[in-house]
């Protein structure tokens, strides 16, 4: 079974550094609050989620 991670943006990036904003908007594709994306679980995605974990909520699941 393949492992997936569901990431939802929960907070704004107004006061965050440019690096954090780029990870959320470009890396994870979360442009607005409340947007949810599902990705295959790998080290790259995990690293991005770990960097912005104070702005997103995430859930691991298997399909």
Secondary structure as GFF3:
##gff-version 3
##sequence-region A 1 63
A	DSSP	beta_strand	3	9	.	.	.	ID=ss1
A	DSSP	alpha_helix	18	22	.	.	.	ID=ss2
A	DSSP	pi_helix	23	27	.	.	.	ID=ss3
A	DSSP	beta_strand	36	40	.	.	.	ID=ss4
A	DSSP	alpha_helix	43	51	.	.	.	ID=ss5
A	DSSP	beta_strand	56	62	.	.	.	ID=ss6
###
